[in-house]
Each structure stands twice: as C-alpha cells, then as structure tokens.
Amino acid sequence: MTAPAAQDIRPLAEDALTWVSAHRARFALGEDALATDGRVDGTWKPIGELARICATVTHRTAPADPLHARAAALLEFAWHETREGEMFSLLQRLEPFATYPLEVYAAFASAGYRHSAYEEAAPVVARTRGWRLTEQDPTRRLGVLKAEESCGIHRPERATALLQRTWLGGLPEPWTFERAAGYALTHVVFHLTDWGRADDGLPPDLARYLADWLPPWLDTCLDAGLWDLSSELLAVAATLPCSLDDVVPPDAWQRLAAARDSSGGIREEGRDTGDGETRDPARYFATHYHSTLLAAFAAVLALARPAGAPAGTGTRRGRQGAPV
C-alpha cells in the first residue's frame, strides 16, 4: 500500500465510525425485536453487523487508537441492547430453528461477549436433524457452520463440502461475475477469515483466483457507483496474501471517499442529493448504515497491514488489545 493511499484510508475509517456513532440510536432494538412477525432485517441484522464490524476493528487496532475506543464503545452499546445476551435465549424459545440468533450471537462472542445460558441451550437445537436440514444457500449455511463454533460445535468436514458449492468455491468463469455473485464471494471470504480476524483462512487456490480477478471486478463496481459492494471487495483485498497495490486500483480509495456525504455517511449506491436525512431519517439510515460500516471495515483491515506487505504481517490484537 503506497503512502498516498494510506493517507486517504485513515480519514475514511474515522469519518465512517464517526457517522455510525452519531447514528447509534438507529441500531437500537425496539419492541419488535422479539415479535414473531418482526422484520429481522430492520432489527437484528443492523445490530449484528454493527457488532461484527466493531469486533474486527477492536481486534485490528491498538487500544490507544481512537478507532479502537470508538468501536469498543459501540460494541458495549450493542451488547447492552441485547440485555447482555439474554435476548438470544428468549429468541431461541420463540424461534428454536431460526439460525439468525446464533449468527448474531457469534459476532459478539468473537469480541469476548458471552452468555452462558444461551451457549448451553443453543447446541441442543443445533445438533438436531431439523437444524442441520434447514434449507439455506451454501454461502449462508457456511456462515451458520462458522457461527456454531462460537458454542463449541465444530463440523469442518461439512464446511469443506459447502465451500465447494459456493460461487467462489467453484472458481467460476470471471466474466460471470455480477452483483449477487459479488456479495456471495465476499461473504465466503468473510466467513473463512473470521471477518478479517484470521490471517490464514483462505485456501491457496481461492486466494490466487481472487488476486487475478478482484482488480477488474472492483474497478467495475467503483465505476458503477456500487459503494457497498466496492467496500466489501476492498475488505476482501485486504485479506489476500499479496500486496494491496497489486489488487486495488490506484485511485480506489479516493473514489470511495468521494462518495461520502457531508456527515461522513456513504450510501449503498449512486450519489446523495444532500437532503435525504432531513426528508426521511429512517430511510437515510437504511440506505447508508451497511455501506458506511463496510467502508470502516475495509479501511481498518487495509491500515492494519504495513505498506506493501501481504496479509498476515500486520499486528493482531486480543480481547483487551494486547498483541497475540
């Protein structure tokens, strides 16, 4: 990573986390979080993504870094919203075969937040045939298998078989890449690398394939103004065992930074008109929170790597920020 690129990345991470902190209340869990007909995408999905990204930020930054402190405060907020984990036990009783509670819980567990009663109960359901036969696409199922590990359930042989059935695992013709495939491949990488926390999760053949084809895919997404997917691809680039300069277009970070609005938020795609938050705050949040979180995620992963170094040579930090 060249010095000019690094100078562009740090402000992007700072602005993104500042925006997320300013909109923290929008991540709060309301009464509908326990409703059987509630909108999971509007309740548990945002707070789960907040926990997942902030867990990686605290892992990849030093305790004295303001980014670390801000992410740690957001994690505490998110955990408090789950009633220190008690809501996961309530969800399991309401929807015993729903996988999203475990997937969200795993995000907190990766940062050291635990609820012993839930961890005792979740494996009971997860070991049933009904749970194992829940019909999900291979990428989502791979994520569930990784989430199970937070409660002590390990099925490596199933994960290997599932990986081969994902879009990325099949090493498809590169010209078949499109938006849905892009989101699928980024999440396969996130699952295999524990969301950027593990340095050796990618099989060599996948890493080589991504190193070859990620540059044109990323360039295309940036040109199309797909800021959300572009941020996810930038995060993938930061996990590859090669120099970032080899896989990221020279002006990629500047193009992403130019998509920020005056408050530091980044919409999922296209350009802001400038008055979206004033006209409809809820809609503004819904179309900005994920892409802004992912911009922070990608930026922190890139900053954690020394200039020109491959993935795995940056400093990793434990729960309290101590190098491990």
C-alpha positions in Angstrom: 0.0 0.0 0.0 1.5 3.3 -1.1 1.8 6.3 1.3 -0.7 8.4 -0.6 -3.2 5.6 -0.4 -2.7 5.2 3.4 -3.4 9.0 3.8 -6.7 8.5 2.1 -7.7 5.5 4.1 -7.4 6.8 7.6 -9.8 9.7 7.2 -12.3 7.3 5.6 -12.2 5.0 8.6 -12.5 7.9 11.0 -15.4 9.5 9.2 -17.3 6.2 8.9 -17.1 5.4 12.5 -18.0 9.0 13.5 -21.1 8.6 11.3 -22.0 5.3 12.9 -21.6 6.7 16.4 -23.7 9.7 15.5 -26.5 7.4 14.3 -26.1 4.8 17.1 -29.6 5.2 18.4 -30.9 3.9 15.0 -29.3 0.5 15.7 -31.3 0.1 19.0 -33.5 -2.9 19.3 -37.2 -2.0 19.7 -40.2 -3.9 21.0 -40.5 -5.6 17.6 -37.1 -7.4 18.1 -38.9 -10.2 19.9 -42.1 -10.2 17.7 -42.7 -13.5 15.8 -43.6 -11.5 12.7 -41.0 -8.8 13.2 -38.7 -7.5 10.5 -35.3 -9.2 11.3 -33.6 -7.1 8.5 -34.6 -3.9 10.4 -33.8 -5.1 13.9 -31.3 -7.9 14.4 -29.4 -7.5 11.0 -28.2 -4.0 11.7 -27.1 -4.6 15.3 -25.4 -7.9 14.2 -23.5 -6.1 11.5 -22.5 -3.4 14.0 -21.2 -6.0 16.4 -19.4 -7.9 13.7 -17.5 -4.9 12.2 -16.7 -3.4 15.6 -15.3 -6.7 16.8 -12.8 -6.7 13.9 -12.0 -3.0 14.4 -11.1 -3.6 18.0 -9.1 -6.7 17.1 -7.1 -4.9 14.4 -6.3 -1.6 16.2 -4.2 -0.7 19.2 -6.0 0.3 22.5 -4.7 3.8 22.2 -6.1 4.3 18.7 -9.3 6.4 18.8 -10.8 4.0 16.2 -10.4 1.2 18.8 -12.1 3.3 21.5 -15.0 4.2 19.3 -15.6 0.7 18.1 -15.3 -0.6 21.7 -18.0 1.8 22.8 -20.3 0.8 20.0 -19.8 -2.9 21.0 -20.8 -2.1 24.6 -23.9 -0.3 23.3 -24.8 -3.2 21.1 -24.4 -5.8 23.8 -26.4 -3.7 26.2 -29.2 -3.6 23.6 -29.4 -7.5 23.7 -29.8 -7.2 27.5 -26.2 -8.6 27.9 -27.2 -11.6 25.8 -30.4 -12.5 27.5 -32.5 -11.8 24.3 -30.7 -14.6 22.5 -32.2 -17.1 25.0 -35.6 -15.5 24.5 -35.3 -15.7 20.7 -34.4 -19.4 20.9 -37.5 -20.2 22.8 -39.6 -18.2 20.4 -38.0 -19.5 17.2 -35.9 -22.6 18.1 -34.9 -23.4 14.5 -34.1 -19.8 13.3 -30.4 -19.5 12.7 -30.1 -15.7 12.8 -29.9 -15.5 16.7 -26.8 -17.7 16.7 -25.3 -15.8 13.7 -25.7 -12.5 15.6 -24.5 -14.0 18.9 -21.4 -15.3 17.2 -20.4 -11.7 16.3 -20.5 -10.7 19.9 -18.7 -13.9 21.0 -15.8 -13.1 18.7 -15.3 -10.0 20.7 -15.4 -11.8 24.0 -19.1 -11.2 25.0 -20.7 -14.4 26.3 -24.0 -15.6 27.7 -23.5 -18.9 29.4 -27.2 -20.0 29.4 -27.5 -19.4 25.7 -24.3 -21.2 24.9 -25.6 -24.2 26.9 -29.0 -24.3 25.1 -28.0 -23.4 21.5 -26.1 -26.7 20.8 -29.1 -28.8 21.9 -31.1 -27.4 19.0 -28.1 -27.2 16.6 -27.5 -30.9 16.9 -31.0 -31.9 15.8 -31.7 -33.2 12.3 -34.2 -30.3 11.8 -31.5 -27.7 12.3 -29.0 -29.5 10.1 -31.5 -29.8 7.3 -32.7 -26.2 7.4 -32.6 -25.1 3.7 -30.3 -22.3 3.0 -27.9 -21.3 0.2 -24.4 -22.6 0.6 -22.8 -19.3 1.5 -25.4 -18.6 4.3 -25.0 -22.2 5.5 -21.2 -21.8 5.6 -21.8 -18.8 7.9 -24.0 -20.8 10.2 -21.4 -23.5 10.5 -18.8 -20.9 11.5 -21.3 -19.4 14.0 -21.8 -22.8 15.5 -18.2 -22.8 16.5 -18.9 -20.0 19.0 -20.9 -22.5 21.0 -18.4 -25.3 20.7 -19.9 -27.2 17.7 -17.3 -28.0 15.0 -18.2 -29.6 11.7 -15.1 -29.0 9.5 -16.0 -31.7 7.0 -19.4 -30.1 6.3 -17.7 -26.7 5.8 -15.3 -28.1 3.2 -18.2 -29.6 1.2 -20.2 -26.4 1.4 -17.3 -24.3 0.2 -17.1 -26.2 -3.0 -20.8 -25.5 -3.6 -20.5 -21.7 -3.3 -19.9 -19.4 -6.3 -16.4 -18.6 -5.2 -15.5 -22.1 -4.2 -16.3 -23.3 -7.7 -13.8 -20.9 -9.3 -16.3 -19.8 -12.0 -15.5 -18.1 -15.2 -14.6 -14.5 -14.2 -16.9 -12.9 -16.8 -19.9 -14.4 -14.9 -19.3 -12.0 -12.0 -22.3 -9.8 -11.2 -23.8 -8.2 -8.1 -25.3 -11.2 -6.4 -22.1 -13.2 -7.1 -20.1 -10.3 -5.7 -21.9 -10.3 -2.4 -21.7 -14.1 -2.2 -18.0 -14.3 -2.8 -17.2 -11.5 -0.2 -19.2 -13.3 2.5 -17.5 -16.6 1.7 -14.2 -14.8 2.3 -15.5 -13.1 5.5 -16.7 -16.5 6.9 -13.4 -18.2 6.1 -11.2 -15.4 7.6 -13.4 -14.8 10.7 -14.3 -11.4 9.3 -10.7 -10.3 8.8 -9.6 -11.6 12.2 -7.8 -14.7 10.9 -4.7 -14.5 8.6 -4.7 -18.0 7.1 -8.3 -18.8 6.4 -8.3 -18.6 2.6 -7.3 -21.8 0.6 -4.4 -21.0 -1.8 -6.5 -21.7 -4.9 -9.2 -19.2 -3.9 -6.5 -16.6 -2.9 -4.8 -16.9 -6.3 -8.2 -16.7 -8.2 -9.1 -13.6 -6.3 -5.7 -11.9 -6.8 -6.2 -12.4 -10.5 -9.8 -11.2 -10.9 -10.5 -8.9 -8.0 -8.9 -5.8 -9.7 -11.3 -5.7 -12.7 -14.3 -6.5 -10.6 -13.5 -3.8 -8.1 -12.8 -1.3 -10.8 -16.2 -2.1 -12.4 -18.1 -1.7 -9.2 -16.5 1.6 -8.4 -17.3 2.9 -11.9 -20.9 1.8 -11.4 -21.1 3.6 -8.0 -21.8 0.4 -6.1 -20.2 1.7 -2.9 -21.5 -1.0 -0.7 -20.2 -3.9 -2.8 -17.0 -1.9 -3.5 -16.3 -1.6 0.2 -16.8 -5.3 0.6 -14.4 -6.1 -2.2 -11.8 -3.7 -0.7 -12.1 -5.7 2.5 -11.6 -8.9 0.6 -8.5 -7.4 -1.0 -7.0 -6.7 2.5 -7.3 -10.4 3.4 -5.3 -11.7 0.4 -1.6 -12.9 0.8 -0.3 -10.3 -1.7 0.4 -6.6 -1.7 -2.7 -4.4 -1.7 -1.1 -2.4 -4.5 -1.3 -5.5 -6.7 -5.0 -5.9 -6.3 -6.5 -2.5 -5.6 -6.8 0.2 -8.4 -4.5 3.2 -7.5 -7.5 5.6 -7.1 -9.9 3.2 -5.5 -9.9 4.7 -2.0 -10.2 8.2 -3.4 -13.2 7.2 -5.4 -14.9 5.6 -2.4 -14.0 8.6 -0.2 -15.6 10.9 -2.8 -18.9 9.1 -2.3 -19.2 10.4 1.3 -21.8 12.9 2.2 -21.1 15.9 4.4 -21.6 13.8 7.6 -19.3 11.0 6.5 -22.0 8.6 5.5 -21.8 6.5 2.3 -25.0 5.4 0.5 -25.2 1.9 -0.9 -25.1 3.1 -4.5 -25.3 6.2 -6.5 -25.0 9.8 -5.3 -26.6 11.6 -2.4 -28.9 14.6 -3.1 -27.8 16.2 0.2 -31.2 16.3 2.0 -32.1 12.7 2.4 -31.6 12.6 6.2 -33.8 15.7 6.6 -36.6 14.4 4.5 -36.7 10.8 5.8 -34.2 9.9 8.6 -35.2 6.3 8.7 -34.8 5.8 5.0 -31.5 7.6 5.0 -30.2 5.3 7.8 -31.4 2.2 6.0 -29.6 3.1 2.7 -26.4 4.2 4.4 -25.6 2.2 7.5 -24.3 -1.0 5.9 -22.1 0.7 3.3 -20.7 3.1 5.9 -19.9 0.2 8.3 -18.2 -1.8 5.5 -16.1 1.2 4.5 -14.8 1.4 8.0 -14.2 -2.3 8.0 -12.3 -2.3 4.7 -10.2 0.8 5.8 -9.2 -0.7 9.1 -8.2 -4.0 7.5 -6.1 -2.1 5.0 -4.5 0.1 7.7 -3.6 -3.0 9.7 -1.1 -4.0 7.0 2.3 -2.4 6.7 2.9 -0.7 3.3 3.5 -3.2 0.6 3.1 -6.2 2.9 0.9 -9.3 2.3 -1.9 -10.2 4.6 -0.9 -11.7 7.8 2.0 -9.4 8.6 0.1 -6.8 10.5 -0.5 -6.8 14.2 -3.3 -8.8 15.6 -4.7 -8.0 19.0 -6.6 -9.9 21.6 -9.8 -9.0 23.5 -8.0 -6.3 25.6 -5.9 -5.1 22.7 -2.7 -6.9 23.7 -0.7 -8.3 20.7 -1.2 -12.0 20.2 
